[in-house]
Amino acid sequence: QLRSRLVTLSIYCFLLWITMFTIYILPGPYIKIMFALLGIFFIHIVSVFSAFGRLILHTGGMGSQRIFEQEFEDFLLPSGLHVSLLIMALEQVNKAYHNVVQ
């Protein structure tokens, strides 16, 4: 828990530092453009980490047991791993939904 909170805190501090730096450096009209870009950047960071966190949560990726077999993991590229985790998470959510409905 502490490690993930420190990562999140460091990202927020970096964003705050960039914001203060742009206020100090840029003249008037450019500040509004930079604030808009930093806002979009902040929303992007939060949404990506939130989505990836939910993906890990639904697949049980932080557990002590393996999710995939070693041979399957060895041949996966990062994008393939992400897709495989997404498929597994969707299966877990659907299975949980059907168990609740029945």
Summary of the structure (lengths in Angstrom):
residues: 102
radius of gyration: 19.5
end to end distance: 34.7
largest distance: 62.0
contacts: 215
relative contact order: 0.07
helix: 83%
strand: 0%
